[in-house]
Amino acid sequence: MGMEMEMEMFFWVPIWFWIPFTMIVGIILWRLGRSLFEALRNNAAPKEVVAAKLIGKRTHVNGNERAYTTYYVTFECENGERREFRVKSDVYALSAEGDKGELTFQGTRFLDFQRQ
């Protein structure tokens, strides 16, 4: 009876190791695939230049011991459509709500904003 119990425990240890390992690898692959798909879709989209007004700015801080800040700006195009883009910190710092100008983007990727 003791030997059977040891063999049974030996059998279950690998299963309990592989289930979380497989889930973690699956999540990583899913996120990489999603990022790759978005990049390919953006690359295939035409570059657009539209008149727009910067109507909002926001940040998102993420992390535990080390904080990472993601910067977002929201534009309202001349046709009334609103678009939010993730931008670099320098673009965020130099932008002010109410700025008007030409917004250049490709799909969901922010390219440039020239104030007028």
ABEGO torsion letter per residue (X at the ends): XAAAAAAAAAAAAAAAAAAAAAAAAAAAAAAAAAAAAAAAAAAABBBBBBBBBBABBBBBBBEBABBBBBBBBBBBBAAGBBBBBBBBAAAAAABBBGBBEBBBBBEABBABBBBX
